[in-house]
Amino acid sequence: MIRPDLSLPIPEHIEAAHFIGIGGSGMSGLARMFLERGIRVSGSDRADSKGLRELEALGAAVYVGHDAANLADDVDTVVHTGAIWPENPEFVLAKERGLHVIHRSQALYWLIGGRRLVSVAGAHGKTTSTGMIVTALRDLGVDPTFVNGGVIAQLGVSSGSGADDLFVIEADESDGTFLLYDTSIALITNVDPDHLDHWGTREAFYAAFARFADEAREAVVISSDDPGARLVSEQLTHSRIVTFGEAEDAVVRVTGIRTDGPVSFSITHDGMTVEARLPIPGAHNAINAAGAVAVLLTLGHGLEAAVRAVEGFSGTVRRFELHGVERGVSVYDDYAHHPTEVAAALSAARTVIGGGRIIALHQPHTYSRTQQMYREFAEVLEGLADHTVVLDVYGAREDPVPGVTGELVSGAFDDPSRVHFVADWQAAADYTASIARSGDYVITLGCGNVNLIIPQVLEALERSAADPGK
């Protein structure tokens, strides 16, 4: 793992950029915008993907696998994520050549270029909230530039260049890079301590969010309900703080949340109440919608118009996304990788499942988070899923930690009959198919590559004979 060095100079002019790890949703979005600026783009990733092929079709030179030969002679700037290792051959060669080597957050800073910036931060919900704001603005006749952490379903992309001065981003708190940007309006969805491998302590995590909020030029929009957000609010000195949530004193208040299908609720601001209904499930999305509406209000839009615009949001890829139905079993994917997110995803599934069962396919993400939170994961999974299949840990940027595997999570269940640890993916897919019956929901959970098991699950369901005795 490479920690971002935000002191490194950012080039004023870029003609040819090479992206190490170009296939990720965030990096591919940046690469797409570089192409839109007329910059020559190349990049590599460890595995082939649809995203790589889409960038290739747009004119990028893409490579599967990391190799020094991928770095063309005309490249002047190399963009990397924190997930690569210092020994990456392309990274090493770029340093040897004396090229500009910048973190993806610095590439985003370069793209923003001083425009009016809405930055969305928080441990959970920021990709959905960013998507809500972007699609609502477009519905309201505003043409923002945006970079999101996931693909916005109705737009089919995670980034786009707009004609107006407004720029909307999902800002990453995991490595502190959200402090780099010159934010005008800061939205904080919640402050649930995470990424303590970077921050060290909860106090440092809270302090970073307080700094992020107080440095916003125009306004801070922050949750009134989340305990961590309330702790941050107590530290703020900002002159304009707009709270949102279910709390009685929230400036933008949500009431009457109903989750029997697509979520519906009421939003009240300044004595006016508007009824709202989303095409996506989950009480958490009512709260996300309130945060998006609050941002739109700070941008000068009226409550009725803002709510109607947010209602048009149809979701983001890898957030409770249906991939197929076989034998009457619906197979979904969700990016949830923290106990709070897992709870939200499973609670949302419960509102639409009817009489079926939830079978969770959980891939723990990173050794440090698994080691710190395996009991919390087990508690949430056992409490909200009917059965859980646990895969092994997706290490991402981290080296393996002895004794930290998916078995930590499965071993923490009180009822071992409701969980099954399977390291082999084909065996996990076959086992899932063997216990699933018509009307069940299978949902993959994790921000690693767990979504890639879905074709195996669907194939296993198709192969397996229906068993009326299940």
VOGU-3710 file (C-alpha; in Angstrom, 3 decimals, decimal comma):
1> mirpdlslpi> 0,000/0,000/0,000  1,186/3,532/-0,824  0,029/6,342/1,423  -0,776/9,448/-0,645  1,871/12,163/-0,455  -0,298/15,249/-0,898  2,758/17,527/-0,686  3,912/16,432/-4,132  3,397/19,094/-6,819  0,422/18,741/-9,143
11> pehieaahfi> 1,295/19,555/-12,762  -0,338/22,609/-14,317  -0,609/20,954/-17,720  -1,090/17,270/-18,561  -0,832/15,858/-22,088  -0,502/12,106/-21,510  -1,543/10,330/-18,303  -1,084/6,714/-17,268  -3,393/5,251/-14,605  -2,131/2,367/-12,442
21> giggsgmsgl> -5,296/0,543/-11,399  -7,452/2,092/-14,111  -10,247/-0,490/-13,820  -11,664/0,601/-10,463  -14,886/2,616/-10,485  -13,195/5,755/-9,165  -10,097/5,531/-11,333  -12,023/4,660/-14,491  -14,230/7,695/-13,881  -11,176/9,945/-13,652
31> armflergir> -9,677/8,370/-16,778  -12,937/8,962/-18,642  -12,836/12,656/-17,717  -9,196/12,965/-18,775  -10,213/11,563/-22,161  -13,046/14,099/-22,344  -10,431/16,825/-21,796  -8,501/15,598/-24,841  -5,686/14,068/-22,791  -4,034/10,887/-24,029
41> vsgsdradsk> -4,817/8,126/-21,526  -3,303/4,733/-20,867  -3,638/2,443/-17,888  -3,315/-1,000/-16,412  -5,200/-3,216/-14,015  -4,556/-6,653/-12,595  -7,626/-8,183/-14,244  -9,694/-7,575/-17,337  -13,115/-6,008/-16,885  -16,017/-4,361/-18,636
51> glrelealga> -14,680/-1,018/-17,430  -11,359/-1,578/-19,193  -13,090/-2,415/-22,451  -15,295/0,681/-22,200  -12,244/2,909/-21,717  -10,526/1,214/-24,626  -13,550/1,978/-26,809  -13,225/5,642/-25,789  -9,613/5,722/-26,955  -7,541/4,702/-23,936
61> avyvghdaan> -4,678/2,220/-24,236  -5,399/-0,382/-21,567  -3,340/-3,323/-20,319  -4,165/-6,345/-18,198  -1,390/-6,858/-15,672  1,221/-4,443/-14,400  4,438/-4,211/-16,420  7,017/-1,472/-16,944  6,490/-1,883/-20,702  2,974/-0,458/-20,243
71> laddvdtvvh> 4,426/2,987/-19,508  4,765/4,698/-22,891  7,571/7,160/-23,606  5,201/10,106/-24,067  3,567/9,823/-20,613  4,180/12,908/-18,457  1,906/12,098/-15,485  1,184/8,860/-13,635  -1,948/8,545/-11,493  -2,132/5,800/-8,881
81> tgaiwpenpe> -4,366/4,562/-6,078  -3,244/3,765/-2,560  -3,929/0,097/-3,242  -0,760/-0,506/-5,263  2,546/-1,538/-3,756  5,782/0,507/-3,903  7,312/-2,332/-5,947  4,773/-1,931/-8,761  6,971/-1,878/-11,901  5,079/0,979/-13,540
91> fvlakerglh> 5,278/3,061/-10,360  9,009/2,338/-10,011  9,745/3,282/-13,627  7,715/6,489/-13,370  9,791/7,525/-10,356  13,019/6,667/-12,194  11,975/8,807/-15,163  11,152/11,750/-12,907  7,555/11,944/-14,084  4,774/13,615/-12,146
101> vihrsqalyw> 3,449/10,786/-9,947  0,228/11,788/-8,226  -2,482/10,117/-6,153  -5,949/9,826/-7,674  -7,214/12,506/-5,273  -4,678/14,944/-6,714  -5,829/14,063/-10,230  -9,357/14,887/-9,121  -8,140/18,158/-7,591  -6,587/19,013/-10,963
111> liggrrlvsv> -9,881/18,288/-12,729  -11,906/20,434/-10,312  -9,780/23,425/-11,154  -11,350/25,936/-8,766  -15,011/25,328/-9,594  -17,790/25,527/-6,998  -17,510/22,190/-5,239  -20,015/19,998/-3,413  -18,096/17,304/-1,500  -19,975/14,317/-0,082
121> agahgkttst> -18,221/12,500/2,769  -19,169/9,904/5,342  -18,500/6,340/6,349  -21,662/5,123/4,605  -24,126/6,367/2,019  -21,898/8,813/0,186  -22,039/7,063/-3,211  -25,845/6,961/-3,103  -26,063/10,536/-1,806  -23,718/11,800/-4,509
131> gmivtalrdl> -25,778/10,016/-7,140  -28,971/11,550/-5,757  -27,515/15,058/-5,890  -26,167/14,657/-9,430  -29,339/13,199/-10,940  -31,521/15,717/-9,100  -29,434/18,648/-10,337  -29,724/17,405/-13,895  -33,483/17,091/-13,457  -33,539/20,680/-12,179
141> gvdptfvngg> -31,803/21,918/-15,313  -28,290/22,177/-13,868  -25,431/20,508/-15,770  -22,780/19,676/-13,136  -19,482/17,929/-13,586  -19,275/14,945/-11,229  -17,090/12,113/-10,036  -18,793/9,404/-7,993  -17,419/6,283/-6,344  -19,890/4,066/-8,201
151> viaqlgvssg> -21,800/3,995/-11,457  -25,071/5,951/-11,333  -27,626/3,511/-12,750  -29,698/5,892/-14,852  -26,604/7,590/-16,322  -24,532/4,447/-16,831  -21,316/6,200/-15,734  -19,552/7,201/-12,528  -18,313/10,540/-13,863  -19,239/13,165/-16,394
161> sgaddlfvie> -18,276/16,618/-17,587  -20,947/19,331/-17,378  -21,287/22,817/-18,788  -22,042/24,579/-15,495  -19,610/25,769/-12,830  -20,827/23,257/-10,231  -18,711/20,161/-9,477  -20,012/17,289/-7,283  -17,705/14,618/-5,874  -17,675/11,696/-3,491
171> adesdgtfll> -14,862/12,653/-1,116  -12,793/9,868/0,442  -12,107/9,995/4,158  -10,313/6,624/4,268  -6,858/8,113/3,668  -7,459/11,760/4,526  -7,624/12,966/0,938  -11,023/14,605/1,469  -9,087/17,373/3,202  -7,296/18,248/-0,047
181> ydtsialitn> -10,252/19,853/-1,813  -11,448/23,456/-1,680  -15,050/22,570/-0,806  -17,935/25,036/-1,014  -20,700/22,809/0,391  -19,782/19,804/2,551  -22,293/16,989/3,050  -21,522/14,574/5,894  -23,814/11,546/5,792  -22,476/10,023/9,038
191> vdpdhldhwg> -19,248/9,637/10,993  -19,086/5,980/11,938  -15,417/5,336/12,875  -13,726/3,279/10,166  -10,305/3,145/8,508  -8,627/3,340/11,901  -5,616/1,665/10,300  -5,017/5,126/8,800  -6,394/7,454/11,491  -5,253/5,529/14,552
201> treafyaafa> -7,949/6,744/16,941  -11,631/7,657/16,853  -10,723/11,133/18,088  -8,446/11,693/15,094  -11,209/10,451/12,787  -13,739/12,879/14,289  -11,241/15,757/14,177  -10,630/15,187/10,468  -14,352/15,430/9,729  -14,609/18,607/11,816
211> rfadeareav> -11,788/20,157/9,828  -13,382/19,050/6,543  -16,673/20,685/7,584  -15,285/23,919/8,984  -13,195/24,537/5,879  -16,288/24,492/3,629  -16,705/27,960/2,115  -20,511/28,149/2,080  -22,295/25,555/4,204  -22,090/22,286/6,114
221> vissddpgar> -24,914/19,766/5,678  -24,650/17,095/8,385  -26,723/14,300/9,910  -28,747/15,161/12,996  -29,142/11,479/13,947  -25,771/9,780/13,648  -23,894/9,765/16,996  -20,540/10,411/15,345  -21,946/13,280/13,289  -23,377/14,831/16,451
231> lvseqlthsr> -19,953/14,638/18,089  -18,452/16,371/15,062  -21,184/19,028/15,078  -20,252/19,928/18,652  -16,739/20,785/17,425  -17,830/22,985/14,517  -17,444/26,757/14,364  -18,998/27,150/10,908  -21,533/29,955/10,429  -23,985/27,900/8,349
241> ivtfgeaeda> -24,828/24,383/9,504  -27,823/22,582/8,000  -28,810/19,381/9,801  -30,959/16,620/8,342  -32,571/13,470/9,690  -35,330/12,280/11,995  -34,329/14,329/15,035  -36,948/16,860/16,115  -34,476/19,729/15,797  -33,269/18,784/12,308
251> vvrvtgirtd> -33,384/21,690/9,855  -34,490/19,274/7,128  -36,585/16,709/8,979  -37,708/13,257/7,862  -40,860/11,760/9,360  -43,228/8,885/8,690  -40,761/6,552/6,973  -42,607/3,587/5,479  -40,651/0,629/4,138  -43,335/-1,742/2,861
261> gpvsfsithd> -41,825/-1,749/-0,642  -40,133/1,325/-2,141  -39,525/3,678/0,755  -41,891/6,619/1,295  -41,646/9,448/3,841  -42,270/13,136/4,514  -39,691/15,933/4,435  -40,273/19,149/6,376  -38,285/22,377/6,066  -39,110/25,872/7,259
271> gmtvearlpi> -42,726/24,953/8,051  -43,417/23,265/4,708  -43,918/19,495/4,336  -43,609/17,499/1,104  -44,426/13,815/0,669  -41,740/11,721/-1,033  -41,386/8,241/-2,499  -38,240/6,578/-3,861  -38,007/3,717/-6,361  -35,330/2,082/-4,168
281> pgahnainaa> -35,932/0,346/-0,814  -34,583/0,958/2,673  -35,143/3,451/5,477  -31,515/4,525/5,130  -32,292/5,830/1,659  -34,962/8,137/3,076  -32,202/9,657/5,224  -29,834/9,827/2,249  -32,570/11,610/0,290  -33,008/14,167/3,070
291> gavavlltlg> -29,286/14,949/2,950  -29,445/15,392/-0,818  -32,498/17,659/-0,497  -30,672/19,718/2,132  -27,773/20,238/-0,289  -30,180/21,306/-3,032  -31,771/23,799/-0,644  -28,364/25,354/0,099  -27,867/25,660/-3,662  -31,025/27,751/-3,885
301> hgleaavrav> -33,651/25,258/-5,041  -37,112/25,107/-3,464  -38,251/22,222/-1,263  -40,968/20,888/-3,561  -38,701/20,984/-6,621  -35,803/19,422/-4,724  -37,879/16,523/-3,411  -39,416/15,809/-6,811  -35,957/15,800/-8,404  -34,503/13,422/-5,804
311> egfsgtvrrf> -37,460/11,064/-6,299  -36,146/10,337/-9,783  -32,993/8,625/-8,519  -32,989/4,920/-9,422  -29,849/3,763/-7,622  -26,175/3,070/-8,206  -24,487/-0,040/-9,477  -23,518/-2,491/-6,710  -26,075/-1,025/-4,306  -28,863/-3,608/-3,906
321> elhgvergvs> -28,546/-4,433/-7,601  -30,511/-7,361/-9,060  -28,380/-9,587/-11,302  -30,762/-12,391/-12,134  -33,416/-14,858/-11,053  -33,033/-18,641/-11,330  -35,417/-21,256/-9,917  -37,371/-18,410/-8,331  -34,270/-17,291/-6,385  -33,346/-13,611/-6,824
331> vyddyahhpt> -29,612/-12,851/-6,743  -28,586/-9,351/-5,667  -25,289/-7,608/-5,069  -24,481/-4,876/-2,556  -21,256/-3,012/-1,840  -21,809/-3,112/1,933  -18,507/-3,761/3,718  -19,025/-2,319/7,223  -21,468/-3,688/9,831  -23,638/-0,572/9,581
341> evaaalsaar> -23,831/-0,900/5,788  -24,545/-4,627/5,983  -27,380/-3,921/8,413  -28,843/-1,301/6,069  -28,625/-3,583/3,027  -30,221/-6,567/4,781  -32,923/-4,399/6,357  -33,768/-3,000/2,924  -33,931/-6,524/1,489  -36,272/-7,582/4,281
351> tvigggriia> -38,795/-4,908/3,269  -39,247/-6,327/-0,239  -38,662/-10,056/0,178  -42,166/-11,082/1,206  -42,244/-14,631/2,573  -38,804/-15,636/1,305  -35,522/-15,935/3,143  -32,299/-13,933/2,906  -29,099/-15,854/2,190  -26,111/-13,552/2,629
361> lhqphtysrt> -22,860/-14,250/0,772  -20,391/-12,182/2,787  -16,817/-11,415/1,740  -14,921/-9,691/4,589  -12,936/-6,710/3,291  -9,377/-6,110/4,521  -7,637/-7,954/7,320  -7,583/-4,938/9,633  -11,346/-4,335/9,445  -12,082/-8,053/9,829
371> qqmyrefaev> -9,837/-8,299/12,871  -11,429/-5,239/14,479  -15,080/-5,905/13,600  -15,661/-9,636/13,074  -17,963/-9,846/16,098  -20,055/-6,922/14,844  -20,316/-8,506/11,385  -21,434/-11,808/12,918  -24,042/-10,106/15,087  -25,562/-8,203/12,159
381> legladhtvv> -25,502/-11,156/9,756  -26,983/-13,559/12,294  -29,632/-11,073/13,311  -30,793/-10,006/9,848  -30,044/-12,855/7,420  -31,651/-16,274/7,573  -28,424/-17,967/6,536  -24,913/-16,685/5,815  -22,161/-18,072/3,622  -18,825/-16,479/4,522
391> ldvygaredp> -15,987/-16,326/1,995  -12,375/-15,635/2,806  -11,019/-12,113/3,359  -10,442/-9,813/0,401  -7,152/-8,230/1,444  -7,150/-5,292/-0,990  -4,059/-3,226/-0,152  -3,090/-5,231/2,955  -0,780/-8,167/3,579  -2,400/-11,251/5,155
401> vpgvtgelvs> -2,558/-11,344/8,958  -2,028/-14,781/10,540  -5,284/-16,160/11,917  -7,480/-13,521/10,256  -9,760/-15,315/7,800  -13,455/-15,506/7,097  -13,666/-18,136/9,842  -13,337/-15,349/12,405  -16,752/-14,099/11,304  -18,436/-17,483/11,029
411> gafddpsrvh> -16,959/-18,617/14,343  -18,530/-15,657/16,136  -22,115/-16,762/15,334  -24,087/-17,932/18,353  -25,928/-20,490/16,188  -23,393/-22,298/13,966  -26,206/-23,939/11,985  -26,971/-20,569/10,382  -23,525/-19,930/8,926  -21,135/-21,761/6,630
421> fvadwqaaad> -17,531/-20,729/5,904  -16,387/-21,762/2,417  -13,086/-20,470/1,066  -13,511/-22,031/-2,392  -15,825/-19,950/-4,552  -17,293/-22,766/-6,619  -18,005/-24,730/-3,473  -19,619/-21,621/-1,967  -21,797/-21,125/-5,048  -22,837/-24,788/-5,054
431> ytasiarsgd> -23,637/-24,719/-1,338  -25,692/-21,537/-1,726  -27,695/-23,127/-4,539  -28,232/-26,261/-2,467  -29,940/-24,411/0,380  -31,844/-21,815/-1,678  -35,495/-22,291/-2,515  -37,997/-20,387/-4,625  -38,781/-16,962/-3,170  -35,395/-16,572/-1,452
441> yvitlgcgnv> -33,056/-13,642/-1,958  -29,321/-14,307/-2,252  -27,301/-11,139/-1,673  -23,540/-10,777/-2,024  -22,032/-8,329/0,457  -18,628/-6,696/0,160  -16,644/-4,033/-1,698  -13,979/-6,410/-2,989  -14,643/-8,694/-5,936  -17,448/-10,758/-4,385
451> nliipqvlea> -19,805/-9,646/-7,180  -17,780/-11,850/-9,524  -19,179/-14,954/-7,822  -22,694/-14,088/-8,993  -22,450/-15,888/-12,381  -21,309/-19,010/-10,525  -24,272/-18,747/-8,150  -26,737/-18,295/-11,016  -25,209/-21,227/-12,904  -25,312/-23,405/-9,787
461> lersaadpgk> -28,978/-22,523/-9,292  -29,722/-23,347/-12,919  -27,940/-26,710/-12,668  -29,511/-27,751/-9,427  -32,823/-29,580/-9,572  -35,708/-28,004/-7,716  -36,200/-29,766/-4,400  -39,736/-29,344/-3,086  -38,585/-30,677/0,255  -36,427/-27,676/0,972
//
